[in-house]
Amino acid sequence: TLNAKRTNTSYRFVVVHSAGADIGRLQAERVQTLATYIGQTYHVKGEERISTDSERGTLGNKMQETYVMSYQSDVSSEKIYARLVDEYWEKNRSTGMYEYNALFAVSEQGQEPVWDEFAVTAPSGAAPVLMSVVPGVGQFYKGQRAKGVIMFGAEAATLIGALYCDNQRSDNIKKMTEYPRQVREYSDRASDWKTRRNICLGVAAGVWVYNMVDAIAVKGAPKVTVKPAASRSLSFTPMVAKDHAGLSLTYNF
């Protein structure tokens, strides 16, 4: 799905996997793991050499490292470029081993990459809160599908239960007029069904409130966003001198 979001085909997204007992070592060796993967997948032969170039992001907001993997042989020389987008790991409690995954943007073979802007965000804010007016929808939006199903199912079940109980209460009230000799019996039944209806409504209200609190307080599953890189940018910076103050205008080509 990420590859479908690219604005060009000069690069692609690749996930490399490794496992071990030391998470620090797995992180330190992730580029070497990627280089080995590229050599095998792209069928590139030759001695591997890895270097790192740092450059300011195209939006000017952070430094980004580009890994340059050179493959040199007697008959060919090739360079592959890569950028780390995100990483994820989890520990197996029974074995004590870490499962580590790194997401890279990797240039296509024989091409200079035209990078897009990558960002990792956890959905939060107003959107999931507004969606959670219908319980579970906000959780679905944040990528928490199991929780969303539980929220929606619990709310639907309690409302259906409340509707059923209210129908039974109305039916017993109707029978009070149809069978006056049994009015007390049907009155007690109607009261019982009313209590059950109110309990269902109370549970439904509790589920709805919990659903809204969860939408406000809990961030969603991280998502990688891809958008076109800004090649030009205009910015204003406050400037203060001894005899004047103003704004400095900067335009990046």
TAQUI-V910444 format. One record per backbone hydrogen bond with DSSP energy under -0.5 kcal/mol. CO is the residue of the C=O (numbers start at 1). NH is the residue of the N-H. If there is no record, write none. Layout:
CO;NH + CO;NH
This chain:
2;5 + 3;6 + 10;108 + 12;106 + 14;104 + 16;102 + 18;100 + 20;98 + 21;23 + 22;26 + 23;27 + 24;28 + 25;29 + 27;30 + 29;33 + 30;34 + 31;35 + 32;36 + 33;37 + 34;38 + 35;39 + 36;40 + 37;41 + 38;42 + 39;44 + 47;72 + 49;70 + 51;68 + 53;66 + 55;64 + 57;60 + 62;57 + 64;55 + 65;67 + 66;53 + 67;69 + 67;82 + 68;51 + 68;70 + 69;80 + 70;49 + 70;72 + 71;73 + 71;78 + 72;47 + 76;73 + 78;71 + 80;69 + 81;107 + 82;67 + 83;105 + 86;103 + 88;101 + 90;99 + 91;93 + 92;96 + 97;92 + 98;20 + 98;100 + 99;90 + 100;18 + 101;88 + 102;16 + 102;104 + 103;85 + 103;86 + 104;14 + 104;106 + 105;83 + 106;12 + 108;111 + 111;113 + 113;115 + 116;118 + 117;227 + 119;121 + 119;225 + 121;123 + 121;223 + 123;220 + 125;129 + 126;130 + 127;131 + 128;132 + 130;133 + 131;134 + 133;135 + 134;137 + 134;138 + 136;140 + 137;141 + 138;142 + 139;144 + 140;143 + 142;221 + 143;145 + 144;148 + 145;149 + 146;150 + 147;151 + 148;152 + 149;153 + 150;154 + 151;155 + 152;156 + 153;157 + 154;158 + 155;159 + 156;160 + 157;161 + 158;162 + 159;163 + 160;164 + 161;165 + 162;166 + 163;167 + 164;168 + 165;169 + 166;170 + 167;171 + 168;172 + 169;173 + 170;174 + 171;175 + 172;176 + 173;177 + 174;177 + 174;178 + 175;179 + 179;182 + 180;183 + 182;186 + 183;187 + 184;188 + 185;189 + 186;190 + 187;191 + 188;192 + 189;193 + 190;194 + 191;195 + 192;196 + 193;197 + 194;198 + 195;199 + 196;200 + 197;201 + 198;202 + 199;203 + 200;204 + 201;205 + 202;206 + 203;207 + 204;208 + 205;209 + 206;210 + 207;211 + 208;212 + 209;213 + 210;214 + 211;215 + 212;216 + 213;217 + 214;218 + 217;219 + 221;123 + 223;121 + 223;225 + 225;119 + 227;117 + 229;231 + 233;252 + 235;250 + 237;248 + 239;246 + 244;241 + 246;239 + 247;249 + 248;237 + 248;250 + 250;235 + 251;253 + 252;233
